[in-house]
């Protein structure tokens, strides 16, 4: 019932339904229901695939410095041994601000990565070294307060960052 909440996806049965009622998802390449932390969830498979759930909107998160919080639960079906696995990408074409939230394998080190890109203006990236494994669900929260980014992992603040000049 929070008026600030933009969208809410429980993925419990109906993968596409926005419980808030405005931004239903589009299923690309047959994402199926699978085990969730609470009830059902979305199963993207065990290999890097082109399956995803999309919302065809910026969710009203636009402009250069709007505060936002993105929260989700995830469990890996297969641990990564190369490349990247993206959990979320949200972009605003009008102001060219993009949020990318992922998990990558960087030269033998696995890490969570959150990137906030203001195209040709500034880039904020925070990383947290962790191996997610395949047995537990993990809770993630990414917060941008208008200036700083915060990354929470399983309830603990693990990283924060301010702006970096464009490189």
Secondary structure in CASP SS format (residue, H / E / C, confidence):
PFRMAT SS
TARGET T0000
AUTHOR 0000-0000-0000
METHOD secondary structure of the structure
MODEL  1
X C 1.00
X C 1.00
X C 1.00
X C 1.00
X C 1.00
X C 1.00
X C 1.00
X C 1.00
X C 1.00
X C 1.00
X C 1.00
X C 1.00
X C 1.00
X C 1.00
X C 1.00
X C 1.00
X C 1.00
X C 1.00
X C 1.00
X C 1.00
X C 1.00
X C 1.00
X C 1.00
X C 1.00
X C 1.00
X E 1.00
X E 1.00
X E 1.00
X C 1.00
X C 1.00
X C 1.00
X E 1.00
X E 1.00
X E 1.00
X E 1.00
X C 1.00
X C 1.00
X C 1.00
X C 1.00
X E 1.00
X E 1.00
X E 1.00
X E 1.00
X C 1.00
X C 1.00
X C 1.00
X C 1.00
X C 1.00
X C 1.00
X C 1.00
X C 1.00
X E 1.00
X E 1.00
X E 1.00
X C 1.00
X C 1.00
X C 1.00
X C 1.00
X C 1.00
X C 1.00
X C 1.00
X C 1.00
X C 1.00
X C 1.00
X C 1.00
X C 1.00
X C 1.00
X E 1.00
X E 1.00
X E 1.00
X E 1.00
X E 1.00
X E 1.00
X E 1.00
X C 1.00
X C 1.00
X C 1.00
X C 1.00
X C 1.00
X C 1.00
X C 1.00
X C 1.00
X C 1.00
X E 1.00
X E 1.00
X E 1.00
X E 1.00
X E 1.00
X E 1.00
X E 1.00
X E 1.00
X E 1.00
X C 1.00
X C 1.00
X C 1.00
X C 1.00
X E 1.00
X E 1.00
X E 1.00
X E 1.00
X E 1.00
X E 1.00
X E 1.00
X E 1.00
X E 1.00
X E 1.00
X C 1.00
X C 1.00
X E 1.00
X E 1.00
X E 1.00
X E 1.00
X E 1.00
X E 1.00
X E 1.00
X E 1.00
X E 1.00
X E 1.00
X C 1.00
X C 1.00
X C 1.00
X E 1.00
X E 1.00
X E 1.00
X E 1.00
X E 1.00
X E 1.00
X E 1.00
X E 1.00
X C 1.00
X C 1.00
X C 1.00
X C 1.00
X C 1.00
X C 1.00
X C 1.00
X C 1.00
X E 1.00
X E 1.00
X E 1.00
X E 1.00
X E 1.00
X E 1.00
X E 1.00
X C 1.00
X C 1.00
X C 1.00
X C 1.00
X E 1.00
X E 1.00
X E 1.00
X E 1.00
X E 1.00
X C 1.00
X C 1.00
X E 1.00
X E 1.00
X E 1.00
X E 1.00
X E 1.00
X E 1.00
X C 1.00
X C 1.00
X C 1.00
X E 1.00
X C 1.00
X C 1.00
END
